[in-house]
Amino acid sequence: MEAKKSLKAAAACVLSVAMLFAGAACGTSDGSDDAASSNSGSKSNELTGYDVSSVQKDDDIAKLLPDYVTKDGKLTIGMDTSYAPAEFLAEDGKTPVGFDVDIAKALAQVFGLEADPETANFDSIIPSVGSKYDIGISSFTVTKERLDAVDFVSHFDAGSAWAVKKGNPNKIDTSDLCGKKVAVQTATMQETEANKMAKQCEADGKDKLEVISSKLQTDVTTNVVTGKADVFYADSPVAGYAIAQTDGQLETLGKVEGVAPEGIVIKKGDSQMDEAVQKAVQKLIDDGTYLKILKYWGVEDGAIKTPEINTPGAE
């Protein structure tokens, strides 16, 4: 996917989510969205996500699941619910919502299981898949480093975006961030990239680039708003949403970079689960559920046509 398409996705996300939250605040619903007005899903005044209850169990796919997944009748999913609009908490402060959440629920329907999304710190999810969690879905970019620890099934394409205070008062130039403070979420690809930049600044004898890493994306955003950091770096849909929620205090800087696949995390070497998830995602793509979910959240430009097992998307 071209970077300009991802930028369009981020912009669509801003508009879509802003309208959704406006509806929640006013106690009204927006009936203009095609997906929302269909028989398969609806927006409510409490942002509950896209309704996937009509998705039917596929017995052939369900038979592929390992016993450790099916024994309790639940599909337990680890996710960091601070990364809107992919996965975050609804107004009640405890219910996970977002496009990754809806995809997880749809997968559970295909498997004939009850979806059990559980909130976790981002950096704790991968080590816990296969034990505490059946799968992990939390905007994980598929990288070679992560593939050393787990398997992946790709399910979305996203890039990375920078955000600064409105008007860029500190004159941030992403081609030279030496001497600046960069906010990122812990254990993300963006944190890895920022640390590489920091080492390069040191190697070149330039001013120190300080990487401010936070467990929660909300804290990452706040660091820039309050001036603790000069700029933040995040997935493009996440950056678009975060900017929308600051009521004009932040803006994107430059174009979306490095579009790469994000994936569903599976226990390393579990070929049964790999195949089950890959086939389930493909089924949701083929029957239209997948695209309807993405359209509901305004991120359809990140859609893929074919989910793949263990394909690295970025260094």
C-alpha positions in Angstrom: 0.0 0.0 0.0 1.3 3.5 -0.8 2.0 5.9 2.0 -0.5 8.4 0.7 -3.2 5.7 1.1 -2.2 5.2 4.7 -2.3 8.9 5.3 -5.8 8.9 3.9 -6.6 6.1 6.4 -5.4 8.2 9.3 -7.4 11.2 8.1 -10.5 9.0 7.8 -9.9 7.6 11.2 -9.8 11.1 12.7 -13.1 12.1 11.1 -14.8 8.7 11.9 -13.7 8.5 15.5 -14.4 12.2 16.2 -18.0 11.7 15.0 -18.4 8.5 17.1 -17.3 10.3 20.2 -19.5 13.3 19.5 -22.4 10.9 19.2 -21.5 9.3 22.5 -21.4 12.6 24.3 -24.7 13.8 22.8 -26.6 10.5 23.2 -27.3 10.3 19.5 -26.3 7.9 16.8 -24.9 8.6 13.3 -27.0 6.8 10.7 -25.0 8.1 7.7 -22.4 5.3 7.7 -23.2 2.5 5.3 -21.8 -0.2 7.5 -23.5 1.2 10.5 -26.9 1.2 8.8 -26.6 -2.4 7.5 -28.3 -5.4 9.1 -25.0 -6.8 10.3 -23.8 -3.9 12.5 -24.8 -0.7 14.0 -23.3 2.3 15.9 -24.8 3.1 19.2 -24.6 6.1 21.5 -22.0 4.2 23.6 -19.5 3.2 20.9 -19.8 -0.5 21.4 -18.2 -1.4 18.1 -19.4 -3.3 15.0 -21.9 -6.1 15.7 -20.4 -9.4 14.6 -23.0 -11.6 16.1 -24.3 -12.7 12.7 -20.9 -14.4 11.9 -21.5 -18.1 11.8 -19.2 -20.9 13.1 -17.2 -22.7 10.5 -16.9 -26.3 11.6 -14.0 -27.1 9.2 -11.9 -24.2 10.6 -12.9 -24.9 14.2 -11.7 -28.4 13.9 -8.2 -27.1 13.3 -7.9 -25.5 16.7 -5.6 -27.1 19.3 -7.2 -28.5 22.5 -5.6 -25.8 24.7 -7.7 -23.2 22.9 -11.0 -25.0 22.9 -11.0 -26.7 26.3 -12.6 -23.7 28.1 -14.9 -22.6 25.3 -13.2 -19.2 25.1 -10.8 -17.4 22.8 -8.6 -15.5 25.2 -7.0 -12.5 23.5 -4.2 -10.3 25.0 -4.3 -6.7 24.0 -3.1 -3.3 25.2 -6.3 -1.3 25.5 -4.6 2.1 25.3 -4.1 2.1 21.5 -7.2 3.7 20.0 -8.8 3.2 17.5 -7.4 -0.4 17.3 -7.9 -1.4 20.9 -9.0 0.8 23.8 -11.6 1.0 26.6 -15.1 2.3 26.2 -16.7 5.0 28.3 -17.3 2.6 31.1 -13.5 2.3 31.5 -13.5 -1.5 31.4 -15.0 -2.8 28.1 -12.4 -3.2 25.2 -13.5 -1.7 21.9 -11.8 -0.9 18.6 -11.3 -2.5 15.2 -8.9 -5.1 16.5 -11.4 -6.0 19.2 -14.1 -6.5 16.6 -11.8 -8.6 14.5 -11.0 -10.7 17.5 -14.7 -11.2 18.3 -15.4 -12.1 14.7 -12.7 -14.7 14.8 -14.2 -16.2 18.0 -17.5 -16.5 16.2 -15.9 -18.4 13.3 -14.3 -20.7 15.9 -17.6 -21.2 17.8 -15.9 -19.8 20.9 -16.7 -16.9 23.3 -14.4 -13.9 22.8 -12.5 -13.0 26.0 -10.4 -9.9 25.3 -8.1 -9.1 28.3 -6.2 -5.9 28.9 -2.4 -6.2 29.3 0.7 -4.1 29.0 1.9 -4.2 25.4 5.4 -5.7 26.2 3.9 -8.5 28.3 1.6 -9.9 25.6 4.1 -11.8 23.3 5.7 -13.7 26.2 2.2 -14.8 27.4 0.7 -16.1 24.2 0.3 -19.8 24.3 0.0 -19.8 28.1 -2.1 -17.0 29.5 -3.5 -15.9 26.1 -4.6 -18.0 23.1 -3.6 -15.2 20.8 -2.5 -11.6 20.9 -4.0 -8.8 18.9 -2.6 -5.4 19.7 -1.3 -3.5 16.6 1.8 -5.7 16.5 3.9 -4.9 13.4 5.3 -8.2 12.0 9.1 -8.0 12.4 11.9 -10.5 12.1 12.8 -10.0 15.7 9.3 -10.8 16.9 9.2 -13.8 14.6 12.0 -15.3 16.6 9.6 -15.6 19.6 6.2 -16.1 18.1 4.2 -16.8 14.9 2.1 -14.2 13.1 -0.9 -14.1 10.8 -1.1 -10.7 9.1 -4.4 -8.9 9.3 -3.9 -5.2 8.6 -1.4 -2.8 7.0 -0.3 0.3 8.9 2.5 2.9 8.7 4.1 5.1 11.2 3.4 8.8 11.8 4.9 11.7 13.7 2.9 14.3 15.7 3.9 17.6 17.1 2.3 20.6 18.7 0.1 22.6 16.4 2.2 24.8 14.1 5.3 22.9 15.1 6.6 25.7 17.4 9.8 23.8 18.1 10.6 23.5 14.4 11.0 19.7 14.6 12.6 18.1 11.5 12.3 14.3 11.6 15.4 14.0 9.4 17.5 15.3 12.3 16.1 14.8 15.8 19.4 15.0 17.6 18.9 17.2 20.7 15.2 16.6 20.8 12.9 14.5 23.0 10.9 11.8 21.2 7.9 10.1 22.9 7.0 6.5 22.0 5.1 3.6 23.5 7.2 0.9 25.2 8.1 -2.2 23.1 6.7 -0.8 19.8 8.5 -0.7 16.5 8.6 3.0 16.9 10.5 2.8 20.1 13.1 0.5 18.4 13.5 3.1 15.5 13.8 6.0 17.9 16.5 4.2 19.9 18.4 3.6 16.6 18.2 7.3 15.9 19.5 8.1 19.3 22.5 5.8 18.9 23.2 7.4 15.5 23.2 10.9 17.1 25.7 9.7 19.7 27.9 8.0 17.0 27.9 11.2 15.0 28.9 13.3 18.0 25.7 15.3 17.9 23.4 16.4 20.8 21.6 13.6 22.6 18.3 12.4 21.3 16.2 11.5 24.4 13.7 8.7 23.9 10.8 9.0 26.4 9.1 5.6 26.5 5.7 5.1 28.2 3.6 2.0 28.8 0.4 3.7 27.5 -0.1 5.6 24.3 -2.3 8.1 26.2 0.8 9.1 28.2 2.8 9.3 25.0 0.3 11.8 23.6 0.2 13.8 26.8 4.0 14.1 26.9 3.8 16.1 23.6 0.8 18.2 24.6 2.4 19.2 27.9 5.8 19.9 26.4 7.7 17.1 28.1 8.5 15.7 24.6 8.9 17.5 21.3 7.3 14.9 19.1 5.7 11.5 19.3 6.0 8.5 16.9 3.2 5.9 16.6 1.2 3.8 14.1 -0.6 6.0 11.6 -4.2 5.2 12.7 -3.3 5.6 16.3 -1.6 9.0 15.6 -4.6 10.2 13.7 -6.9 9.2 16.5 -4.7 10.8 19.2 -4.5 14.0 17.3 -8.3 14.2 17.0 -8.7 13.8 20.8 -6.4 16.7 21.6 -8.9 19.2 20.2 -6.5 20.8 17.8 -3.4 20.9 20.1 -1.4 18.5 17.9 -0.9 17.9 14.2 0.9 15.4 12.0 4.4 16.1 10.8 5.4 14.9 7.4 4.0 11.8 5.6 3.2 8.4 6.8 6.3 6.2 6.7 7.1 2.5 6.4 3.8 0.8 5.7 4.0 -2.8 6.9 1.8 -5.6 7.9 0.4 -6.0 11.5 -0.4 -9.4 12.7 -2.2 -11.7 15.1 0.3 -13.3 17.6 0.3 -17.1 17.9 2.5 -19.5 19.9 5.7 -20.2 18.1 5.6 -23.3 15.9 1.8 -23.9 16.5 1.0 -24.8 12.9 -2.5 -25.9 13.7 -3.4 -22.5 15.2 -1.5 -20.7 12.4 -3.7 -22.4 9.9 -6.9 -21.9 11.8 -6.4 -18.2 12.3 -5.2 -17.7 8.7 -8.3 -19.5 7.3 -10.6 -17.6 9.7 -9.3 -14.2 8.8 -9.6 -15.2 5.1 -13.2 -16.2 5.7 -14.0 -12.8 7.2 -12.4 -11.1 4.3 -14.3 -13.2 1.8 -17.7 -12.7 3.4 -17.2 -9.0 3.8 -17.3 -8.8 7.6 -13.6 -7.7 7.8 -14.1 -4.7 5.5 -17.3 -3.7 7.3 -15.4 -3.6 10.6 -12.6 -1.5 9.2 -15.1 0.9 7.5 -17.0 1.3 10.8 -13.8 2.6 12.4 -12.7 4.6 9.3 -9.5 2.6 8.7 -10.4 0.6 5.6 -7.4 1.8 3.7 -5.4 -0.6 5.9 -7.3 -3.6 4.6 -5.5 -6.6 3.2 -6.8 -9.2 0.7 -4.8 -12.2 1.8 -3.6 -13.0 5.4 -0.2 -14.6 5.5 1.6 -16.7 8.0 5.0 -15.5 9.3 5.8 -12.9 6.7 8.1 -10.2 8.1 7.0 -6.7 7.3 9.8 -4.5 8.8 13.3 -4.8 10.1 
